Amino acid sequence: MNYYTISQLAEQFDISTRTIRYYEERGLISPIRTDSGQRLYTKKDRAVLKLILRGKRFGFSLEEIHEMISLFDNDRTGRKQLEKTIAYGEKKLKEVTERIEDLMQLKQEMESILADFRERLQKLEETE
């Protein structure tokens, strides 16, 4: 079996070894320990780490990620995992859409204020 050290995974995913240890502390990954205490990660651990990082990038909490990952261990068909991931994904997409709408409104307000400031400045320069 092919194993990875914590340093190898940290380098592959461009994260700190502390981040990997944190995910271990949270119970998301469980490396094998050698007699000397060195952590060795399996291909499964690597795949789970990749899923964790993808989930974080999409804005999921570690609790949500843990639930989605652990569902696969309980249901090897993947059905429950897919159902939960779709539910979380739809919720996250709604949040992102709302955030985009808020940002678009903020952008319009900023453009309006800037246009007003430019107009004021132009009037001041004309009266000089």
C-alpha positions as CSV (number, residue, x, y, z in Angstrom):
1,M,0.0,0.0,0.0
2,N,1.2,3.5,-0.8
3,Y,1.4,5.9,2.1
4,Y,2.0,9.6,2.4
5,T,3.7,11.6,5.1
6,I,2.1,14.7,6.6
7,S,4.8,16.8,4.8
8,Q,4.0,15.2,1.4
9,L,0.3,15.9,1.8
10,A,0.9,19.5,3.0
11,E,3.1,20.1,0.0
12,Q,0.7,18.5,-2.5
13,F,-2.3,20.5,-1.3
14,D,-0.3,23.7,-0.4
15,I,-1.5,23.7,3.2
16,S,0.3,23.6,6.5
17,T,1.0,20.4,8.5
18,R,-0.9,22.1,11.3
19,T,-4.0,22.2,9.2
20,I,-3.8,18.5,8.5
21,R,-3.3,17.8,12.3
22,Y,-6.3,20.0,13.0
23,Y,-8.5,17.9,10.7
24,E,-7.1,14.8,12.4
25,E,-8.0,16.3,15.8
26,R,-11.6,17.0,14.5
27,G,-11.9,13.3,13.5
28,L,-12.0,14.0,9.8
29,I,-9.0,11.9,8.9
30,S,-7.2,9.1,10.9
31,P,-3.6,8.4,9.9
32,I,-1.8,5.3,10.8
33,R,1.0,5.8,13.3
34,T,4.4,4.1,13.0
35,D,6.2,2.7,16.1
36,S,8.1,6.0,16.2
37,G,4.9,8.0,16.1
38,Q,5.1,9.2,12.5
39,R,1.8,9.8,10.8
40,L,1.2,7.8,7.6
41,Y,-1.8,8.7,5.4
42,T,-3.5,6.2,3.0
43,K,-4.9,7.0,-0.4
44,K,-8.3,7.2,1.3
45,D,-7.0,9.8,3.8
46,R,-5.6,11.8,0.8
47,A,-9.0,11.6,-1.0
48,V,-10.8,12.7,2.2
49,L,-8.4,15.6,2.6
50,K,-9.1,16.6,-1.0
51,L,-12.8,16.5,-0.2
52,I,-12.3,18.6,3.0
53,L,-10.4,21.3,1.1
54,R,-13.0,21.3,-1.7
55,G,-15.8,21.6,0.8
56,K,-14.0,24.5,2.6
57,R,-13.5,26.3,-0.7
58,F,-17.3,26.0,-1.3
59,G,-18.0,27.4,2.1
60,F,-19.2,24.3,3.9
61,S,-18.5,24.0,7.6
62,L,-16.3,21.2,9.0
63,E,-19.4,19.7,10.6
64,E,-21.2,19.6,7.2
65,I,-18.1,18.2,5.5
66,H,-17.7,15.5,8.3
67,E,-21.3,14.5,7.9
68,M,-21.1,14.2,4.1
69,I,-17.9,12.2,4.3
70,S,-19.1,9.9,7.1
71,L,-22.3,9.1,5.2
72,F,-20.3,7.3,2.6
73,D,-18.8,5.0,5.3
74,N,-22.3,4.1,6.5
75,D,-23.8,3.7,3.0
76,R,-21.4,2.3,0.4
77,T,-23.9,3.0,-2.4
78,G,-23.2,6.7,-1.9
79,R,-27.0,7.5,-2.1
80,K,-27.3,9.1,1.3
81,Q,-24.0,11.0,0.8
82,L,-25.3,12.3,-2.5
83,E,-28.7,13.3,-1.1
84,K,-27.1,15.2,1.8
85,T,-24.5,16.8,-0.4
86,I,-27.2,18.0,-2.8
87,A,-29.2,19.4,0.1
88,Y,-26.2,21.2,1.5
89,G,-25.2,22.3,-2.0
90,E,-28.6,23.8,-2.7
91,K,-28.5,25.7,0.6
92,K,-25.0,27.0,-0.1
93,L,-26.0,28.0,-3.6
94,K,-29.0,30.0,-2.2
95,E,-26.6,31.7,0.2
96,V,-24.2,32.6,-2.6
97,T,-27.0,33.9,-4.8
98,E,-28.2,36.1,-1.9
99,R,-24.7,37.4,-1.3
100,I,-24.2,38.2,-5.0
101,E,-27.5,40.1,-5.0
102,D,-26.3,42.1,-1.9
103,L,-23.0,42.8,-3.5
104,M,-24.6,44.0,-6.7
105,Q,-26.8,46.3,-4.7
106,L,-23.8,47.6,-2.8
107,K,-22.0,48.1,-6.2
108,Q,-24.9,50.2,-7.5
109,E,-25.0,52.3,-4.4
110,M,-21.2,52.9,-4.6
111,E,-21.5,53.9,-8.3
112,S,-24.3,56.3,-7.5
113,I,-22.4,57.9,-4.7
114,L,-19.2,58.2,-6.8
115,A,-21.2,59.7,-9.6
116,D,-22.6,62.3,-7.2
117,F,-19.2,63.1,-5.8
118,R,-17.8,63.5,-9.3
119,E,-20.6,65.9,-10.2
120,R,-20.0,67.9,-7.0
121,L,-16.3,68.1,-7.7
122,Q,-17.0,69.2,-11.3
123,K,-19.3,72.0,-10.0
124,L,-16.6,73.1,-7.5
125,E,-14.0,73.2,-10.2
126,E,-16.3,75.2,-12.5
127,T,-16.9,77.9,-9.8
128,E,-13.2,78.4,-9.2
